[in-house]
Amino acid sequence: MSQIRHQPIAPTSTRFLGGGETIDRHRHDDHQLIYVSSGVLAITTEHGSWIASNDRALWVPANTWHEHRFHGRSRFHTVGFPAQDRTPLLDAERPTVIAVDTLVRELLIALTGTPLTQTEARHIEAVLRDRLRRVTAEPVSLPAARDRRLADACRLVEEELHQPCTLAQLASRVHTSERTLSRLYRDEFGLTFPQWRTRARIFTAMVMLAEGATVTDTAHACGWATTSAFVQTFAQTVGITPGIYRAGMGKSQED
């Protein structure tokens, strides 16, 4: 494991990063809200992994290590919140993905990318804090496994999404029983194995679509038997079809 860099102050800023670029593992004494108005950001923490795109942002509590990988040219916004202040989210103890509506998006862009006086910045931040108390959490995340057998099983599935295997086959490969592995998925993630596997597929699909892969190629690479089954599952989970999601990523990068 690489060393965790300590950066006491969480910056409020905008940066542009290319596809494939990374930000190494680090932590802040402040809370931080992370958002990409273009591109897609995969965020890994000690609690798990998340996907942030132009309709989602991630709340990272103070002293939580996190690292980033960018997919597609990305416009990267961060807002720091002092740890001693009252947090704007109702549940801010763990990393949380939140929905970003038009107002929140414009507030984030204005606060991080526009030259502001201190008075202007305080006014915008006050409106943002008020709005964040009303946002909804989004479920597209992959929790981190604690048990070694479960971690190995998750890694194998993620590496071989195009070639689905049964829980019994997976259990044999990580040297445990099907019953034990099923229990580990339920106990650690609160999900059945098929539910977790679907979430892993969606997670990877969001990255592939953001990088320009077609809907059909993404469906096959992520293990769906048919494109129509992928479209239906993606829409149920993300809230929009993969075609609309992919088009939105392209539009945001042009903007």
Secondary structure, DSSP 8 states (H G I E B T S, - for coil): ----EE-SS---EEEEE-TT-EEEEEE-SSEEEEEEEEEEEEEEETTEEEEE-TTEEEEE-TT--EEEEEEEEEEEEEEEE-TTS--SSSS-SS-EEEE--HHHHHHHHHHHHS---HHHHHHHHHHHHHHHTT--B---EEE---SHHHHHHHHHHHHTTTS---HHHHHHHTTS-HHHHHHHIIIIISS-HHHHHHHHHHHHHHHHHHTT--HHHHHHHTT-SSHHHHHHHHHHHHSS-HHHHHHHHHHHHH-
